[in-house]
Amino acid sequence: MEELVFVILFLLLGLCLSLLVVPRLFAKREPKNLPPGTMGWPVCGETLSFLKPHRSSSMGRFLQKRCSRYGKVFKSHLYGSPAIVSCDPVLNLFVLQNEEKLFRASYPKPVLDVVGKLSLHAVSGELHKKLRNIAVSFITASKSNPLFLLFVEKLSLSIMDSWKEQKQISFCEETKKFTLYLMVKQLLSIEPEEPLAFKILEDFETYMKGFQTLPSKYPWDSLCKSFEGYGTTATLIALIVYFLANAPNVFGRLKEEHHAIRKNKEDGESLNWEDFQKMEFTNNVIHEATRCGNVAKFVPRKALQDVVFKDYFIPSGWYVFPLFTAVHLDPTLHENPSEFNPWRWTDYKAMSKTVMPFGGGPRLCPGAELVKVEISFFLHHLVLNYRWKIKADDFPVAYPYVEFSRGLVLDIEPTEGTYSGK
């Protein structure tokens, strides 16, 4: 018994010494003129604070406290590695545009275990270019294809028809069905009513829950249960519906645009590519939802060599985290940044310099335009056929992936003079 007590005391002493000595040893190895900041606890650093859930339409306490104390660029220790966190739009753009020159996309190993070593997230160099070109070619051919557009519209109407006898729906579940069924139809030629489509939906649910969780070796952890456009598109639609419920002036203007499009079509006539090109305010709504909702909070990059940017030194091998959220909600860049205001996108060129929801540089999301087409067609029928209300305690939360606290439950009812599209 005495030996056991001695061993425990010895281990505790060793732990205390490591807590005191390791940070100091690490600090001595740090080069000069690093951005200010703190490395947090040994081993885990500041990862837990960084990933603490908060409203996705806010910066969260982690960024608020550190930006207030250190400025828009600071050092930290995240995901087991020393890191530079950037809330500076100029540095963010610099990092993204220097892909494969000064920086390389680098995700934590548990994430790569999920997405695969040959996914667009993981590969770099010539292989990334080849895979991206394949994706771009496929998406470019699909987005204006009349058969694909017809399927998007029919699926939208089918899902909305199923709501007519319901007073409440879990909207997040409905958007997940919509986006997943589009993918399996387009990529695998599987019809939505097939049992396999439902099974794929279940598997994707597990996948997305594990995609951005903390690494863990426990078998019940969501990451271990897992084996991306589906999740982000579904979330973006839910965010738009959430913001529209709280912005009646935006909803009214959006409905006007879609009424005008429908007025110029024959009864039962399907939407086409030319109709999509007329949906200018709809496009603004989509972009503003990406700014306010922040589906993508950050993208990790790793410095390939020592980099000097302005007065900051970024050591080779360190992670750099361009934080989109902080830039999107920066009051020095956007007037009343917490306000959902699609009219600010009238000056698209100016807004696009500070809002990068689809990334940037060589890794700009290849499916961005396809996503806009799918969402625009869905919104067309939604705003013409339904009105809705949401619960006050149902709001988007960053985990860091975005989820709604209650699944976005809508009190929904058909509007008078609805258009069925049939």
C-alpha positions in Angstrom: 0.0 0.0 0.0 2.8 2.4 0.9 4.5 1.6 -2.4 1.3 2.4 -4.3 1.0 5.8 -2.5 4.7 6.5 -3.3 4.1 5.8 -7.0 1.0 8.0 -7.1 2.9 10.9 -5.4 5.8 10.4 -7.8 3.5 10.6 -10.8 1.7 13.7 -9.5 5.1 15.4 -8.9 6.2 14.6 -12.4 2.9 16.0 -13.8 3.3 19.2 -11.8 6.9 19.6 -13.0 5.9 19.0 -16.6 3.2 21.7 -16.3 5.8 24.2 -15.1 8.8 23.2 -17.2 7.4 22.1 -20.6 5.8 25.5 -21.4 9.0 27.3 -20.6 11.1 25.0 -22.7 8.7 25.4 -25.5 8.7 29.2 -25.1 12.5 29.3 -25.4 12.4 27.6 -28.7 9.9 30.1 -30.1 11.5 32.5 -32.7 11.2 36.2 -32.3 8.6 38.5 -33.7 5.8 36.0 -33.5 2.4 37.4 -33.2 1.3 37.9 -29.6 -0.8 35.3 -27.8 -0.6 32.3 -25.5 -0.1 28.6 -26.1 -2.5 27.5 -23.4 -2.2 24.2 -21.6 0.5 21.6 -22.5 -0.6 19.0 -25.1 -4.1 20.2 -25.7 -3.2 23.9 -25.9 -6.3 26.1 -26.5 -8.2 23.6 -28.6 -11.1 23.1 -26.2 -11.7 26.8 -25.9 -11.3 27.2 -29.7 -14.0 24.6 -30.3 -16.4 25.7 -27.6 -19.9 25.9 -29.1 -21.4 29.4 -29.7 -23.9 31.0 -32.0 -22.7 30.7 -35.6 -23.8 34.3 -36.1 -21.3 35.5 -33.5 -17.5 35.3 -33.1 -17.7 33.4 -29.9 -15.8 34.2 -26.7 -12.5 32.6 -27.8 -12.0 35.0 -30.7 -13.6 38.0 -29.0 -11.3 37.8 -26.0 -8.1 37.2 -28.0 -8.8 39.7 -30.7 -9.5 42.3 -28.0 -6.3 41.5 -26.2 -3.8 40.6 -29.0 -5.3 42.0 -32.2 -6.5 40.3 -35.4 -3.5 38.0 -35.7 -2.3 35.9 -32.7 -0.4 32.7 -31.8 -2.0 29.7 -30.2 -1.7 25.9 -29.9 -4.5 24.0 -31.7 -5.1 20.4 -32.6 -1.8 19.5 -31.0 0.4 21.9 -33.0 1.6 25.5 -32.6 -0.5 27.8 -34.8 -1.2 31.3 -36.0 -4.8 32.4 -35.9 -5.7 35.1 -38.5 -8.8 37.3 -38.3 -7.2 39.6 -40.8 -8.8 39.5 -44.3 -5.5 40.5 -46.0 -3.5 37.8 -44.3 -6.3 35.3 -45.0 -6.3 36.1 -48.7 -2.5 35.9 -48.7 -2.5 32.4 -47.2 -5.2 31.1 -49.5 -3.6 32.5 -52.7 -0.2 31.1 -51.8 -1.3 27.5 -51.8 1.5 25.1 -52.7 4.0 28.1 -52.7 4.2 29.1 -49.0 1.4 27.1 -47.5 -0.3 23.7 -47.9 -3.8 22.5 -46.9 -3.2 20.3 -43.9 -6.0 18.7 -41.9 -5.6 16.8 -38.6 -5.1 13.0 -39.1 -8.5 12.0 -37.7 -10.2 14.2 -40.3 -8.1 12.6 -43.1 -9.1 9.2 -41.7 -12.7 10.1 -42.4 -12.4 11.9 -45.8 -9.7 9.6 -47.2 -6.2 10.3 -48.3 -7.2 10.9 -51.9 -10.0 13.4 -51.2 -9.8 17.0 -52.4 -9.3 17.9 -48.8 -6.2 15.8 -48.5 -4.3 15.8 -51.8 -2.1 18.6 -53.1 0.0 19.6 -56.1 -0.7 18.1 -59.5 -3.1 15.4 -58.1 -5.2 18.1 -56.5 -5.4 20.0 -59.8 -6.4 16.9 -61.7 -9.1 15.9 -59.3 -10.4 19.4 -59.0 -10.6 19.7 -62.8 -12.6 16.6 -63.0 -15.0 18.0 -60.4 -15.3 21.3 -62.1 -16.0 19.7 -65.5 -18.7 17.6 -64.0 -20.3 20.5 -62.1 -20.1 22.8 -65.1 -21.9 20.3 -67.2 -24.5 19.6 -64.6 -25.5 23.1 -63.3 -27.3 24.2 -66.6 -28.3 20.7 -67.8 -32.1 20.9 -68.4 -32.6 17.3 -67.1 -30.7 18.1 -63.9 -32.7 21.4 -63.4 -35.9 19.5 -63.9 -35.0 17.0 -61.3 -34.0 19.7 -58.8 -37.4 21.3 -59.3 -39.4 18.1 -59.1 -37.6 17.0 -55.9 -38.2 20.4 -54.3 -42.0 20.1 -55.1 -42.1 16.5 -53.9 -40.6 17.4 -50.6 -42.9 20.4 -50.1 -46.0 18.5 -51.1 -45.3 16.1 -48.2 -45.7 19.1 -45.8 -49.2 20.1 -46.7 -50.9 18.1 -44.0 -48.4 19.0 -41.4 -48.3 22.0 -39.1 -44.7 21.4 -37.9 -41.6 20.0 -39.6 -38.0 19.5 -38.7 -36.6 21.6 -41.5 -33.0 20.4 -41.1 -34.0 16.9 -41.7 -35.9 18.0 -44.9 -32.9 19.9 -46.3 -30.6 16.9 -45.7 -33.0 14.7 -47.7 -33.1 17.3 -50.5 -29.4 17.7 -50.9 -28.5 14.0 -50.4 -31.1 12.8 -52.9 -29.8 15.3 -55.4 -26.3 13.9 -55.0 -27.2 10.2 -55.2 -29.3 10.8 -58.3 -26.7 12.8 -60.1 -23.6 10.7 -59.1 -25.1 7.2 -58.6 -28.4 7.3 -60.6 -30.2 6.2 -57.5 -33.8 7.4 -57.2 -34.9 9.1 -53.9 -37.6 6.4 -53.3 -35.1 3.6 -53.4 -34.2 2.0 -50.0 -30.5 2.5 -50.7 -31.0 6.2 -50.9 -32.3 6.2 -47.3 -29.4 4.0 -46.1 -26.9 6.5 -47.7 -28.7 9.3 -45.9 -28.2 7.5 -42.5 -24.5 6.9 -43.3 -23.9 10.5 -44.2 -25.5 11.6 -40.9 -22.9 9.7 -39.0 -20.1 11.0 -41.3 -21.0 14.6 -40.9 -21.2 14.4 -37.1 -17.7 13.0 -37.0 -16.2 15.2 -39.6 -15.0 18.0 -37.3 -15.1 16.5 -33.8 -12.1 16.3 -31.5 -9.8 13.2 -32.0 -10.7 10.4 -29.7 -9.9 6.7 -29.4 -13.1 5.8 -27.7 -15.4 3.6 -29.9 -18.5 5.6 -29.0 -17.0 8.8 -30.2 -18.8 10.2 -33.3 -15.5 10.4 -35.3 -14.9 6.7 -34.8 -18.4 5.9 -36.0 -17.9 7.8 -39.3 -16.0 5.9 -42.4 -18.9 17.4 -48.4 -21.1 19.4 -50.3 -24.2 17.5 -48.9 -23.8 18.8 -45.4 -22.9 22.4 -46.2 -25.6 22.9 -48.7 -28.3 21.5 -46.4 -27.0 23.8 -43.6 -27.0 26.8 -45.8 -30.6 26.3 -46.9 -31.6 26.0 -43.2 -29.7 29.2 -42.4 -31.5 31.1 -45.1 -34.9 30.0 -43.8 -33.8 30.9 -40.3 -32.8 34.4 -41.3 -35.8 35.0 -43.5 -38.1 34.2 -40.6 -36.5 37.1 -38.7 -36.4 39.5 -41.6 -39.9 40.0 -43.1 -38.6 42.8 -45.4 -36.1 40.4 -47.0 -38.8 37.7 -47.3 -41.1 40.2 -49.0 -38.5 41.3 -51.5 -37.5 37.7 -52.3 -41.1 36.7 -52.9 -41.6 39.6 -55.3 -38.6 38.4 -57.4 -40.0 34.9 -57.6 -43.5 36.1 -58.3 -42.2 38.1 -61.3 -40.4 35.0 -62.6 -43.5 32.9 -62.3 -45.7 35.5 -63.9 -43.8 35.2 -67.1 -44.2 31.5 -67.4 -47.0 29.3 -68.6 -49.0 27.4 -65.9 -47.0 24.3 -65.0 -43.9 25.4 -66.9 -40.7 24.3 -65.4 -37.8 26.6 -64.3 -34.8 26.8 -66.6 -31.3 28.3 -66.6 -32.5 31.7 -67.9 -34.8 31.9 -64.8 -31.9 31.2 -62.5 -30.0 34.0 -64.1 -32.8 36.4 -63.2 -32.7 35.5 -59.5 -30.3 38.4 -58.6 -31.8 39.2 -55.1 -31.9 35.4 -54.4 -28.2 35.3 -55.1 -27.7 38.2 -52.6 -29.7 36.3 -50.0 -27.6 33.2 -50.4 -24.3 35.2 -50.0 -25.6 37.1 -47.0 -26.6 33.9 -45.3 -23.0 32.6 -45.8 -21.7 35.8 -44.2 -24.0 35.8 -41.2 -24.3 32.1 -40.7 -20.7 31.0 -41.2 -21.1 27.4 -42.5 -17.3 27.2 -42.8 -15.6 28.7 -39.8 -12.0 28.2 -40.9 -9.6 26.3 -43.1 -6.3 24.9 -41.8 -3.1 25.5 -43.6 0.6 24.6 -42.8 3.6 26.8 -43.6 6.0 25.1 -46.0 8.8 27.5 -45.0 9.4 30.5 -42.8 7.1 33.3 -43.9 7.2 37.0 -43.1 3.9 38.9 -43.5 4.0 42.6 -42.6 5.6 42.5 -39.1 4.6 38.9 -38.4 6.8 35.9 -38.6 5.2 32.5 -39.3 7.6 29.6 -38.7 7.9 26.7 -41.1 5.7 23.8 -40.0 3.3 25.9 -38.0 -0.4 25.8 -38.7 -2.2 28.9 -39.9 -5.9 29.2 -39.3 -7.6 31.8 -41.5 -10.8 32.6 -39.5 -13.7 33.5 -41.8 -16.1 34.1 -39.0 -14.2 36.9 -37.5 -13.8 38.7 -40.8 -17.5 38.2 -41.8 -18.6 39.8 -38.5 -16.0 42.5 -38.2 -17.7 45.9 -37.6 -14.8 47.7 -39.2 -15.5 45.9 -42.5 -19.3 45.6 -42.4 -21.8 48.1 -41.2 -24.1 46.5 -38.5 -22.4 43.1 -39.2 -25.0 41.1 -37.1 -27.9 42.4 -39.4 -29.1 40.1 -42.1 -29.0 42.6 -45.0 -28.8 41.1 -48.6 -28.8 44.6 -50.1 -25.2 45.1 -49.0 -24.3 42.6 -51.8 -25.4 45.1 -54.4 -21.7 46.0 -54.4 -20.7 42.4 -55.0 -17.1 43.3 -55.9 -16.4 45.1 -52.6 -18.1 42.4 -50.5 -16.3 39.5 -52.1 -13.0 40.9 -50.9 -13.9 40.3 -47.3 -16.4 37.5 -47.4 -15.0 34.1 -48.5 -17.5 31.4 -47.5 -16.4 29.1 -50.3 -12.7 29.5 -49.6 -10.2 31.0 -52.0 -7.2 30.5 -54.2 -6.6 27.2 -56.0 -9.0 25.5 -53.4 -12.0 27.7 -54.1 -15.0 25.4 -53.7 -15.7 23.9 -57.2 -19.4 23.3 -56.4 -20.3 26.9 -55.3 -22.3 27.7 -58.5 -24.1 24.4 -58.4 -25.1 25.0 -54.8 -26.6 28.3 -55.7 -28.7 26.8 -58.5 -30.1 24.1 -56.2 -30.9 26.5 -53.4 -32.4 29.1 -55.7 -34.8 26.6 -57.2 -35.8 25.3 -53.8 -36.4 28.8 -52.5 -38.5 29.6 -55.5 -41.1 27.1 -54.5 -40.7 27.6 -50.8 -41.4 31.3 -50.7 -44.3 31.0 -53.2 -46.0 28.2 -51.4 -45.3 28.5 -47.6 -44.9 30.8 -44.7 -43.3 29.8 -41.4 -42.3 30.7 -37.9 -39.5 29.5 -35.7 -39.0 29.0 -32.0 -37.0 31.6 -30.2 -34.6 29.0 -28.7 -33.9 27.4 -32.1 -30.8 29.0 -33.5 -27.6 28.0 -35.4 -24.7 26.9 -33.2 -21.0 26.4 -34.3 -19.5 23.1 -33.0 -17.4 24.2 -35.1 -19.7 22.8 -37.8 -23.0 24.5 -37.8 -26.1 22.8 -36.3 -29.4 24.1 -35.1 -30.1 23.6 -31.4 -33.5 21.9 -32.1 -33.2 20.9 -35.7 -34.9 24.1 -36.9 -38.5 23.1 -36.1 -40.9 25.3 -38.3 -44.5 26.1 -37.7 -45.5 26.0 -41.3 -48.6 26.6 -43.4 -49.4 26.8 -47.1 -50.1 30.3 -48.5 -53.2 31.2 -50.4 -53.0 30.8 -54.1 -50.1 28.3 -53.9 -48.3 27.2 -57.1 -47.8 23.4 -57.3 -45.7 23.4 -60.5 -47.8 20.6 -61.9 
